[in-house]
């Protein structure tokens, strides 16, 4: 029912050039990105030269989907767990409480 709303919100962001993708952390060739026009639950996108992944960052780090190589995926999970407070604070800063 609300799928159209997400598409319209995205297109409005594109038209207004507000599809910012702040990189909140970058280590070992992995970029941890929070899109400004995203939705709940809090999550982060991880990109590398070989693929990307999406993790929910609520109570614990939870993989949603990934095309990263196994080694990169394990590294991304480790980095997220070690920096989870920073990533959560960045989500709150970008999206509010």
MOSULJO-V357198 format. One record per backbone hydrogen bond with DSSP energy under -1.0 kcal/mol. NH is the residue of the N-H (numbers start at 0). CO is the residue of the C=O. If there is no record, write none. Layout:
NH|CO, NH|CO
//
This chain:
5|1, 6|2, 7|3, 8|4, 9|5, 10|6, 11|7, 12|8, 13|9, 14|10, 15|11, 17|12, 23|31, 24|31, 26|29, 29|26, 30|46, 31|24, 32|44, 33|21, 35|19, 37|34, 43|54, 44|32, 45|52, 46|30, 47|50, 52|45, 53|64, 54|43, 55|61, 56|41, 61|55, 63|53, 64|53, 66|51, 72|68, 73|69, 74|70, 75|71, 76|72, 77|73, 78|74, 79|75, 80|76, 81|77, 82|78, 86|82, 87|83, 88|84, 89|85, 90|86, 91|87, 92|88, 93|89, 94|90, 95|91
//
